[in-house]
Amino acid sequence: MAEPLKVGVKVKEIATRDAIYRNCAVLHSDDISIVFEVHRNVTDDGGNVDNVVSQILLPWTSVQYVLVMEEVVS
């Protein structure tokens, strides 16, 4: 198995069978699961837009793929 992702790694996309999470940051990762934070905009019934931060735990068995953002270190 590949090494778990390091804390703070920026992830472009994490896909499961039911959902796609974009622009995430890894909070924890081990051989069993990944925990990440995702920011999203939510509109209520009155039309107000709020920024919501969610922390999501997914077992690796639920993950179809992960796209990591490329960073150039100089």
N, CA, C and O atoms as a Tinker XYZ file with bonds, in Angstrom:
   296  protein
     1  N      0.840000   -1.196000    0.000000    73     2
     2  CA     0.000000    0.000000    0.000000    64     1     3
     3  C      0.875000    1.246000    0.000000    63     2     4     5
     4  O      1.953000    1.247000    0.593000    81     3
     5  N      0.424000    2.290000   -0.652000    73     3     6
     6  CA     1.145000    3.558000   -0.693000    64     5     7
     7  C      1.122000    4.223000    0.683000    63     6     8     9
     8  O      0.284000    3.917000    1.532000    81     7
     9  N      2.071000    5.142000    0.872000    73     7    10
    10  CA     2.110000    5.864000    2.133000    64     9    11
    11  C      0.908000    6.798000    2.243000    63    10    12    13
    12  O      0.439000    7.336000    1.240000    81    11
    13  N      0.410000    6.988000    3.472000    73    11    14
    14  CA    -0.701000    7.933000    3.667000    64    13    15
    15  C     -0.278000    9.354000    3.279000    63    14    16    17
    16  O      0.912000    9.672000    3.276000    81    15
    17  N     -1.236000   10.187000    2.959000    73    15    18
    18  CA    -0.961000   11.580000    2.626000    64    17    19
    19  C     -0.566000   12.347000    3.882000    63    18    20    21
    20  O     -1.061000   12.058000    4.972000    81    19
    21  N      0.319000   13.317000    3.731000    73    19    22
    22  CA     0.789000   14.104000    4.865000    64    21    23
    23  C     -0.228000   15.191000    5.215000    63    22    24    25
    24  O     -0.948000   15.686000    4.347000    81    23
    25  N     -0.275000   15.554000    6.496000    73    23    26
    26  CA    -1.162000   16.614000    6.978000    64    25    27
    27  C     -0.818000   17.908000    6.248000    63    26    28    29
    28  O      0.355000   18.251000    6.096000    81    27
    29  N     -1.845000   18.619000    5.801000    73    27    30
    30  CA    -1.668000   19.894000    5.117000    64    29    31
    31  C     -1.595000   19.799000    3.608000    63    30    32    33
    32  O     -1.638000   20.824000    2.928000    81    31
    33  N     -1.483000   18.590000    3.063000    73    31    34
    34  CA    -1.430000   18.433000    1.610000    64    33    35
    35  C     -2.726000   18.971000    1.007000    63    34    36    37
    36  O     -3.820000   18.660000    1.478000    81    35
    37  N     -2.587000   19.778000   -0.037000    73    35    38
    38  CA    -3.751000   20.320000   -0.744000    64    37    39
    39  C     -4.209000   19.303000   -1.777000    63    38    40    41
    40  O     -3.414000   18.819000   -2.582000    81    39
    41  N     -5.485000   18.985000   -1.747000    73    39    42
    42  CA    -6.056000   17.997000   -2.654000    64    41    43
    43  C     -7.022000   18.704000   -3.597000    63    42    44    45
    44  O     -7.926000   19.415000   -3.157000    81    43
    45  N     -6.829000   18.506000   -4.875000    73    43    46
    46  CA    -7.707000   19.122000   -5.876000    64    45    47
    47  C     -9.076000   18.460000   -5.872000    63    46    48    49
    48  O    -10.101000   19.134000   -5.979000    81    47
    49  N     -9.089000   17.124000   -5.747000    73    47    50
    50  CA   -10.367000   16.410000   -5.830000    64    49    51
    51  C    -10.265000   15.046000   -5.152000    63    50    52    53
    52  O     -9.280000   14.327000   -5.319000    81    51
    53  N    -11.298000   14.704000   -4.384000    73    51    54
    54  CA   -11.462000   13.369000   -3.807000    64    53    55
    55  C    -12.825000   12.870000   -4.262000    63    54    56    57
    56  O    -13.843000   13.524000   -4.035000    81    55
    57  N    -12.840000   11.713000   -4.902000    73    55    58
    58  CA   -14.103000   11.188000   -5.433000    64    57    59
    59  C    -14.481000    9.892000   -4.731000    63    58    60    61
    60  O    -13.643000    9.023000   -4.491000    81    59
    61  N    -15.767000    9.787000   -4.410000    73    59    62
    62  CA   -16.362000    8.549000   -3.932000    64    61    63
    63  C    -17.415000    8.159000   -4.957000    63    62    64    65
    64  O    -17.589000    8.837000   -5.970000    81    63
    65  N    -18.103000    7.085000   -4.695000    73    63    66
    66  CA   -19.172000    6.669000   -5.613000    64    65    67
    67  C    -20.308000    7.688000   -5.623000    63    66    68    69
    68  O    -20.980000    7.862000   -6.639000    81    67
    69  N    -20.525000    8.370000   -4.477000    73    67    70
    70  CA   -21.679000    9.255000   -4.327000    64    69    71
    71  C    -21.374000   10.747000   -4.408000    63    70    72    73
    72  O    -22.280000   11.543000   -4.654000    81    71
    73  N    -20.113000   11.143000   -4.205000    73    71    74
    74  CA   -19.812000   12.579000   -4.127000    64    73    75
    75  C    -18.393000   12.861000   -4.605000    63    74    76    77
    76  O    -17.531000   11.983000   -4.623000    81    75
    77  N    -18.180000   14.124000   -4.994000    73    75    78
    78  CA   -16.844000   14.613000   -5.327000    64    77    79
    79  C    -16.594000   15.833000   -4.459000    63    78    80    81
    80  O    -17.401000   16.763000   -4.431000    81    79
    81  N    -15.473000   15.827000   -3.752000    73    79    82
    82  CA   -15.066000   16.937000   -2.896000    64    81    83
    83  C    -13.893000   17.625000   -3.570000    63    82    84    85
    84  O    -12.929000   16.970000   -3.967000    81    83
    85  N    -13.970000   18.956000   -3.700000    73    83    86
    86  CA   -12.918000   19.704000   -4.391000    64    85    87
    87  C    -12.248000   20.687000   -3.438000    63    86    88    89
    88  O    -12.854000   21.177000   -2.486000    81    87
    89  N    -10.974000   20.960000   -3.727000    73    87    90
    90  CA   -10.177000   21.936000   -2.984000    64    89    91
    91  C    -10.191000   21.643000   -1.480000    63    90    92    93
    92  O    -10.714000   22.421000   -0.683000    81    91
    93  N     -9.612000   20.520000   -1.122000    73    91    94
    94  CA    -9.581000   20.038000    0.251000    64    93    95
    95  C     -8.178000   20.161000    0.825000    63    94    96    97
    96  O     -7.207000   20.370000    0.097000    81    95
    97  N     -8.089000   20.028000    2.146000    73    95    98
    98  CA    -6.802000   19.978000    2.835000    64    97    99
    99  C     -6.822000   18.763000    3.758000    63    98   100   101
   100  O     -7.789000   18.550000    4.491000    81    99
   101  N     -5.769000   17.979000    3.721000    73    99   102
   102  CA    -5.682000   16.765000    4.537000    64   101   103
   103  C     -5.448000   17.139000    5.997000    63   102   104   105
   104  O     -4.533000   17.901000    6.308000    81   103
   105  N     -6.279000   16.600000    6.893000    73   103   106
   106  CA    -6.119000   16.787000    8.329000    64   105   107
   107  C     -5.471000   15.565000    8.976000    63   106   108   109
   108  O     -4.735000   15.694000    9.954000    81   107
   109  N     -5.745000   14.378000    8.431000    73   107   110
   110  CA    -5.182000   13.126000    8.937000    64   109   111
   111  C     -5.309000   12.073000    7.845000    63   110   112   113
   112  O     -6.273000   12.059000    7.079000    81   111
   113  N     -4.325000   11.205000    7.792000    73   111   114
   114  CA    -4.374000   10.120000    6.827000    64   113   115
   115  C     -3.557000    8.959000    7.381000    63   114   116   117
   116  O     -2.436000    9.146000    7.855000    81   115
   117  N     -4.131000    7.756000    7.315000    73   115   118
   118  CA    -3.416000    6.550000    7.714000    64   117   119
   119  C     -3.802000    5.420000    6.769000    63   118   120   121
   120  O     -4.412000    5.670000    5.730000    81   119
   121  N     -3.460000    4.201000    7.107000    73   119   122
   122  CA    -3.753000    3.069000    6.229000    64   121   123
   123  C     -5.246000    2.765000    6.106000    63   122   124   125
   124  O     -5.664000    2.072000    5.178000    81   123
   125  N     -6.045000    3.279000    7.033000    73   123   126
   126  CA    -7.467000    2.935000    7.088000    64   125   127
   127  C     -8.359000    4.024000    6.497000    63   126   128   129
   128  O     -9.324000    3.723000    5.793000    81   127
   129  N     -8.042000    5.286000    6.779000    73   127   130
   130  CA    -8.953000    6.354000    6.370000    64   129   131
   131  C     -8.206000    7.659000    6.112000    63   130   132   133
   132  O     -7.015000    7.792000    6.394000    81   131
   133  N     -8.952000    8.611000    5.568000    73   131   134
   134  CA    -8.463000    9.970000    5.359000    64   133   135
   135  C     -9.478000   10.929000    5.970000    63   134   136   137
   136  O    -10.686000   10.742000    5.831000    81   135
   137  N     -8.973000   11.958000    6.647000    73   135   138
   138  CA    -9.810000   13.022000    7.187000    64   137   139
   139  C     -9.363000   14.303000    6.486000    63   138   140   141
   140  O     -8.174000   14.617000    6.452000    81   139
   141  N    -10.318000   15.032000    5.933000    73   139   142
   142  CA    -9.975000   16.249000    5.218000    64   141   143
   143  C    -10.995000   17.333000    5.499000    63   142   144   145
   144  O    -12.099000   17.071000    5.977000    81   143
   145  N    -10.596000   18.558000    5.189000    73   143   146
   146  CA   -11.449000   19.717000    5.403000    64   145   147
   147  C    -11.805000   20.289000    4.043000    63   146   148   149
   148  O    -10.948000   20.418000    3.169000    81   147
   149  N    -13.062000   20.627000    3.872000    73   147   150
   150  CA   -13.522000   21.211000    2.606000    64   149   151
   151  C    -14.386000   22.432000    2.921000    63   150   152   153
   152  O    -15.216000   22.405000    3.830000    81   151
   153  N    -14.174000   23.508000    2.148000    73   151   154
   154  CA   -14.968000   24.736000    2.275000    64   153   155
   155  C    -15.976000   24.748000    1.135000    63   154   156   157
   156  O    -15.637000   24.431000   -0.006000    81   155
   157  N    -17.212000   25.111000    1.443000    73   155   158
   158  CA   -18.220000   25.178000    0.389000    64   157   159
   159  C    -19.209000   26.282000    0.693000    63   158   160   161
   160  O    -19.399000   26.657000    1.850000    81   159
   161  N    -19.834000   26.797000   -0.341000    73   159   162
   162  CA   -20.860000   27.828000   -0.185000    64   161   163
   163  C    -22.224000   27.172000   -0.150000    63   162   164   165
   164  O    -22.530000   26.289000   -0.951000    81   163
   165  N    -23.038000   27.619000    0.794000    73   163   166
   166  CA   -24.384000   27.075000    0.970000    64   165   167
   167  C    -25.365000   28.238000    0.934000    63   166   168   169
   168  O    -25.146000   29.268000    1.572000    81   167
   169  N    -26.445000   28.066000    0.186000    73   167   170
   170  CA   -27.486000   29.091000    0.098000    64   169   171
   171  C    -28.705000   28.630000    0.891000    63   170   172   173
   172  O    -29.195000   27.516000    0.701000    81   171
   173  N    -29.193000   29.500000    1.785000    73   171   174
   174  CA   -30.382000   29.142000    2.553000    64   173   175
   175  C    -31.647000   29.529000    1.792000    63   174   176   177
   176  O    -31.562000   30.059000    0.684000    81   175
   177  N    -32.813000   29.272000    2.372000    73   175   178
   178  CA   -34.088000   29.542000    1.707000    64   177   179
   179  C    -34.293000   31.025000    1.393000    63   178   180   181
   180  O    -35.037000   31.367000    0.474000    81   179
   181  N    -33.634000   31.908000    2.155000    73   179   182
   182  CA   -33.769000   33.338000    1.930000    64   181   183
   183  C    -32.814000   33.881000    0.883000    63   182   184   185
   184  O    -32.847000   35.074000    0.578000    81   183
   185  N    -31.961000   33.026000    0.326000    73   183   186
   186  CA   -31.023000   33.455000   -0.696000    64   185   187
   187  C    -29.677000   33.903000   -0.150000    63   186   188   189
   188  O    -28.806000   34.318000   -0.914000    81   187
   189  N    -29.498000   33.825000    1.175000    73   187   190
   190  CA   -28.227000   34.201000    1.779000    64   189   191
   191  C    -27.192000   33.112000    1.533000    63   190   192   193
   192  O    -27.496000   31.922000    1.621000    81   191
   193  N    -25.974000   33.526000    1.226000    73   191   194
   194  CA   -24.893000   32.579000    0.960000    64   193   195
   195  C    -23.939000   32.581000    2.145000    63   194   196   197
   196  O    -23.456000   33.633000    2.565000    81   195
   197  N    -23.676000   31.408000    2.675000    73   195   198
   198  CA   -22.733000   31.249000    3.779000    64   197   199
   199  C    -21.616000   30.313000    3.357000    63   198   200   201
   200  O    -21.831000   29.388000    2.574000    81   199
   201  N    -20.410000   30.560000    3.886000    73   199   202
   202  CA   -19.286000   29.660000    3.660000    64   201   203
   203  C    -19.275000   28.653000    4.805000    63   202   204   205
   204  O    -19.193000   29.042000    5.970000    81   203
   205  N    -19.356000   27.383000    4.489000    73   203   206
   206  CA   -19.401000   26.315000    5.481000    64   205   207
   207  C    -18.120000   25.504000    5.379000    63   206   208   209
   208  O    -17.676000   25.166000    4.281000    81   207
   209  N    -17.527000   25.193000    6.530000    73   207   210
   210  CA   -16.335000   24.355000    6.570000    64   209   211
   211  C    -16.735000   23.011000    7.156000    63   210   212   213
   212  O    -17.288000   22.946000    8.254000    81   211
   213  N    -16.455000   21.942000    6.426000    73   211   214
   214  CA   -16.792000   20.596000    6.886000    64   213   215
   215  C    -15.525000   19.771000    7.033000    63   214   216   217
   216  O    -14.599000   19.885000    6.230000    81   215
   217  N    -15.493000   18.946000    8.058000    73   215   218
   218  CA   -14.428000   17.972000    8.222000    64   217   219
   219  C    -15.038000   16.605000    7.948000    63   218   220   221
   220  O    -16.021000   16.210000    8.575000    81   219
   221  N    -14.441000   15.890000    7.003000    73   219   222
   222  CA   -15.022000   14.638000    6.530000    64   221   223
   223  C    -14.027000   13.504000    6.720000    63   222   224   225
   224  O    -12.848000   13.636000    6.391000    81   223
   225  N    -14.508000   12.399000    7.249000    73   223   226
   226  CA   -13.715000   11.187000    7.403000    64   225   227
   227  C    -14.222000   10.163000    6.410000    63   226   228   229
   228  O    -15.414000    9.860000    6.373000    81   227
   229  N    -13.316000    9.627000    5.603000    73   227   230
   230  CA   -13.682000    8.595000    4.636000    64   229   231
   231  C    -12.740000    7.408000    4.783000    63   230   232   233
   232  O    -11.523000    7.584000    4.834000    81   231
   233  N    -13.290000    6.205000    4.849000    73   231   234
   234  CA   -12.410000    5.036000    4.764000    64   233   235
   235  C    -11.875000    4.947000    3.342000    63   234   236   237
   236  O    -12.576000    5.290000    2.389000    81   235
   237  N    -10.641000    4.491000    3.194000    73   235   238
   238  CA   -10.049000    4.397000    1.861000    64   237   239
   239  C    -10.854000    3.482000    0.948000    63   238   240   241
   240  O    -10.805000    3.639000   -0.272000    81   239
   241  N    -11.585000    2.544000    1.504000    73   239   242
   242  CA   -12.392000    1.642000    0.685000    64   241   243
   243  C    -13.526000    2.385000   -0.023000    63   242   244   245
   244  O    -14.073000    1.879000   -1.002000    81   243
   245  N    -13.886000    3.581000    0.459000    73   243   246
   246  CA   -14.935000    4.383000   -0.171000    64   245   247
   247  C    -14.390000    5.344000   -1.222000    63   246   248   249
   248  O    -15.159000    5.910000   -1.999000    81   247
   249  N    -13.091000    5.531000   -1.254000    73   247   250
   250  CA   -12.478000    6.504000   -2.153000    64   249   251
   251  C    -12.189000    5.855000   -3.500000    63   250   252   253
   252  O    -11.553000    4.803000   -3.571000    81   251
   253  N    -12.663000    6.495000   -4.570000    73   251   254
   254  CA   -12.375000    6.004000   -5.913000    64   253   255
   255  C    -11.050000    6.549000   -6.419000    63   254   256   257
   256  O    -10.241000    5.811000   -6.980000    81   255
   257  N    -10.825000    7.863000   -6.217000    73   255   258
   258  CA    -9.541000    8.448000   -6.602000    64   257   259
   259  C     -9.295000    9.738000   -5.835000    63   258   260   261
   260  O    -10.219000   10.344000   -5.293000    81   259
   261  N     -8.014000   10.149000   -5.800000    73   259   262
   262  CA    -7.588000   11.397000   -5.172000    64   261   263
   263  C     -6.660000   12.110000   -6.149000    63   262   264   265
   264  O     -5.689000   11.524000   -6.629000    81   263
   265  N     -6.959000   13.376000   -6.441000    73   263   266
   266  CA    -6.073000   14.204000   -7.269000    64   265   267
   267  C     -5.391000   15.218000   -6.353000    63   266   268   269
   268  O     -6.050000   16.075000   -5.766000    81   267
   269  N     -4.082000   15.115000   -6.238000    73   267   270
   270  CA    -3.315000   16.011000   -5.386000    64   269   271
   271  C     -2.862000   17.198000   -6.222000    63   270   272   273
   272  O     -2.443000   17.030000   -7.368000    81   271
   273  N     -2.944000   18.403000   -5.653000    73   271   274
   274  CA    -2.480000   19.596000   -6.365000    64   273   275
   275  C     -0.967000   19.579000   -6.437000    63   274   276   277
   276  O     -0.291000   19.230000   -5.469000    81   275
   277  N     -0.445000   19.957000   -7.578000    73   275   278
   278  CA     0.998000   20.015000   -7.760000    64   277   279
   279  C      1.535000   21.299000   -7.149000    63   278   280   281
   280  O      0.988000   22.380000   -7.367000    81   279
   281  N      2.615000   21.169000   -6.379000    73   279   282
   282  CA     3.278000   22.330000   -5.818000    64   281   283
   283  C      4.716000   22.355000   -6.284000    63   282   284   285
   284  O      5.404000   21.335000   -6.273000    81   283
   285  N      5.161000   23.524000   -6.691000    73   283   286
   286  CA     6.547000   23.674000   -7.115000    64   285   287
   287  C      7.320000   24.277000   -5.961000    63   286   288   289
   288  O      6.988000   25.360000   -5.479000    81   287
   289  N      8.362000   23.566000   -5.515000    73   287   290
   290  CA     9.188000   24.055000   -4.425000    64   289   291
   291  C     10.485000   24.577000   -5.021000    63   290   292   293
   292  O     11.180000   23.868000   -5.749000    81   291
   293  N     10.803000   25.831000   -4.701000    73   291   294
   294  CA    12.032000   26.390000   -5.267000    64   293   295
   295  C     13.072000   26.617000   -4.197000    63   294   296
   296  O     14.172000   27.084000   -4.493000    81   295
